[in-house]
């Protein structure tokens, strides 16, 4: 059974891997002190201050080694923090590379608790966790805001904002010019929409997205708006098929959205996206959990 699941997972990911092939890792300076490490399928960000470096998103050990090399090509300042956006292994692995370099690994307590309960050979449990909806990190005269976005995707989902630079880092919730990831796993659609609205309300001009098919290292608030529009258009197309009398199991393949035909993975994943949103409307919002106060960090 595990072998069959693994094969199925590879069949879903192979088109994405093929799309990312040939993209050489690069480091792009996007402000006086902020850089993007673009490795193709995943993008990370780091901030250089006079008292050290803040790195965001380790992904895995291979990616982290590249990110560390990118930082070292820019500065010899000590790396003070490695910040993780949420719990999923494909974003949270690889932290040991930065711990060995002297960084303190930080994640929201929800993500921390999940990581503790779900170890992985490449996962380094964070050194510190934080609770509540907001935390600021002050380093070398730079303020970095950590915004916990609540229930939406995974656990502990955090959006990072540099208020002075008006730059945000957003993982998974927005992927410019690409349809939603495969079967849209571990997303509560209703809460995802709420989180996107909350991101829209933040004051920023430049965004770094962990996945970006636009061909550019950065994006804007317009990418958030486009994500919401795609969600709305897909749901409308699903309901239009219901009204036409299309059998339930045939709806996902019947749905077409020509407006988005040039987006990455349209042919491979549109029908999977439709299945997920269709099941959500049929079963109710999932995954779901009651609110937790997380008053402490332990």
DRENZA-390362 format. One record per residue (C-alpha): x, y, z. Coordinates in pm, whole numbers, padded with zeros to 5 digits, always signed. Layout:
% DRENZA-390362
XYZ;...
//
This chain:
% DRENZA-390362
+00000+00000+00000;+00276+00246+00090;+00447+00168-00241;+00127+00241-00432;+00080+00570-00247;+00440+00668-00320;+00397+00591-00691;+00077+00792-00706;+00247+01085-00534;+00533+01075-00783;+00291+01076-01076;+00137+01395-00937;+00472+01564-00874;+00662+01459-01186;+00503+01727-01409;+00595+01992-01153;+00952+01861-01130;+00979+01867-01509;+00852+02226-01512;+01119+02327-01259;+01406+02146-01431;+01663+02362-01596;+01606+02649-01356;+01943+02730-01202;+01943+02848-00843;+02003+03220-00814;+02023+03492-00553;+01842+03818-00622;+01873+04140-00424;+01528+04297-00390;+01606+04582-00149;+01905+04730+00027;+01913+04443+00278;+01671+04176+00150;+01751+03890-00084;+01563+03605-00250;+01717+03261-00293;+01535+03109-00591;+01602+02736-00632;+01326+02680-00889;+01050+02491-00708;+01109+02674-00379;+01207+03030-00294;+01349+03144+00039;+01429+03492+00167;+01698+03638+00390;+01750+03973+00556;+02096+04113+00628;+02129+04353+00923;+02426+04512+01094;+02395+04256+01376;+02331+03940+01176;+02111+03760+00927;+01753+03633+00941;+01680+03343+00703;+01329+03227+00613;+01232+02878+00494;+01485+02591+00500;+01283+02347+00278;+01533+02059+00307;+01906+02004+00358;+01995+02043-00010;+01801+02367-00036;+01941+02490+00297;+02298+02431+00183;+02227+02643-00124;+02059+02910+00086;+02351+02916+00328;+02596+02950+00038;+02383+03233-00102;+02397+03416+00231;+02773+03365+00255;+02816+03508-00096;+02657+03830+00029;+02778+03870+00388;+02992+03718+00660;+02753+03840+00929;+02646+03564+01172;+02314+03396+01097;+02099+03467+01402;+01762+03318+01307;+01608+03059+01081;+01230+03109+01059;+00986+02843+00939;+00649+02933+00787;+00453+02620+00885;+00475+02255+00977;+00491+02068+00645;+00809+01870+00593;+00867+02009+00244;+00911+02356+00396;+01038+02280+00748;+01315+02026+00682;+01685+02106+00659;+01712+02321+00971;+02020+02143+01104;+02229+02313+00836;+02146+02649+00994;+02163+02529+01353;+02518+02411+01284;+02588+02759+01143;+02477+02914+01475;+02116+03009+01399;+01822+02976+01635;+01533+02794+01466;+01192+02950+01532;+00837+02840+01442;+00484+02899+01571;+00389+02666+01857;+00128+02487+01642;+00397+02395+01392;+00639+02307+01672;+00395+02067+01836;+00324+01893+01505;+00695+01861+01427;+00759+01713+01770;+00486+01454+01712;+00588+01384+01351;+00968+01349+01327;+01150+01323+00996;+01516+01229+00934;+01579+01573+00782;+01373+01771+01035;+01540+01970+01314;+01294+02052+01591;+01283+02433+01638;+01480+02579+01928;+01206+02829+02006;+00832+02848+01952;+00595+03139+01988;+00222+03165+02046;-00058+03405+01968;-00116+03599+01649;+00184+03834+01639;+00551+03842+01721;+00825+04089+01626;+01191+04007+01579;+01421+04305+01619;+01776+04267+01488;+02031+04530+01394;+01774+04806+01364;+01545+04593+01145;+01196+04488+01250;+01046+04170+01108;+00680+04102+01188;+00552+03745+01224;+00180+03717+01148;+00013+03390+01246;-00267+03341+00994;-00478+03093+01190;-00635+02782+01039;-00593+02770+00661;-00310+02546+00539;-00108+02318+00761;-00036+02428+01116;+00125+02745+01246;+00108+02922+00911;+00304+03246+00943;+00340+03536+00701;+00651+03750+00750;+00649+04126+00689;+00921+04388+00686;+00722+04707+00760;+00991+04957+00663;+01072+04781+00335;+00705+04687+00271;+00806+04332+00180;+00625+04010+00278;+00717+03643+00255;+00422+03408+00194;+00446+03029+00179;+00200+02808-00012;-00108+03032+00027;-00025+03212-00298;+00161+03065-00597;+00155+03322-00880;+00065+03203-01229;+00012+02843-01117;-00311+02660-01042;-00352+02516-00694;-00120+02233-00589;-00256+01898-00710;-00541+01782-00482;-00502+02098-00269;-00390+01895+00036;-00435+02020+00392;-00621+02337+00291;-00941+02452+00457;-01087+02641+00159;-01309+02873+00363;-01030+02966+00603;-00781+02994+00319;-01005+03257+00162;-01015+03443+00494;-00635+03428+00522;-00593+03563+00169;-00817+03857+00257;-00602+03916+00566;-00287+03916+00352;-00449+04162+00111;-00509+04392+00405;-00140+04401+00500;+00063+04703+00394;+00319+04577+00143;+00438+04645-00209;+00665+04349-00280;+00599+03983-00205;+00825+03680-00206;+00622+03363-00258;+00765+03022-00174;+00634+02901-00513;+00627+03136-00809;+00565+03037-01171;+00571+03393-01303;+00940+03373-01392;+01013+03659-01153;+01167+03635-00804;+00902+03859-00653;+00535+03943-00690;+00281+04195-00567;-00053+04214-00390;-00217+04154-00728;-00108+03789-00702;-00319+03751-00388;-00617+03901-00568;-00563+03666-00865;-00554+03365-00632;-00891+03464-00489;-01029+03520-00840;-00914+03174-00954;-01079+03019-00650;-01404+03203-00723;-01397+03118-01094;-01330+02750-01026;-01615+02727-00777;-01849+02905-01021;-01750+02664-01300;-01821+02366-01074;-02166+02495-00982;-02237+02571-01349;-02176+02204-01430;-02411+02100-01150;-02682+02324-01296;-02630+02166-01639;-02687+01825-01486;-02333+01695-01533;-02292+01375-01326;-02099+01434-01003;-01798+01221-01099;-01772+01387-01442;-01772+01746-01317;-01394+01775-01251;-01299+01679-01607;-01584+01886-01755;-01467+02207-01590;-01261+02435-01814;-01117+02775-01731;-00961+02917-02050;-00873+03237-01865;-00605+03040-01677;-00489+02803-01952;-00142+02958-01955;-00088+02907-01583;+00161+02640-01483;+00015+02290-01429;-00324+02387-01576;-00357+02069-01781;-00225+01843-01508;-00396+01982-01199;-00713+02171-01292;-00931+01861-01259;-00765+01775-00924;-00836+02128-00801;-01197+02085-00909;-01229+01757-00719;-01102+01920-00401;-01329+02225-00413;-01621+02006-00515;-01568+01773-00220;-01541+02071+00012;-01880+02199-00102;-02025+01848-00067;-01877+01745+00269;-01821+02077+00443;-01498+02257+00529;-01203+02035+00616;-00960+01997+00781;-01099+02177+01083;-01020+02211+01451;-01139+02428+01741;-00946+02745+01819;-00661+02709+02063;-00528+02986+02284;-00169+02857+02303;-00099+03087+02593;+00238+02925+02658;+00522+02822+02434;+00576+02475+02574;
//
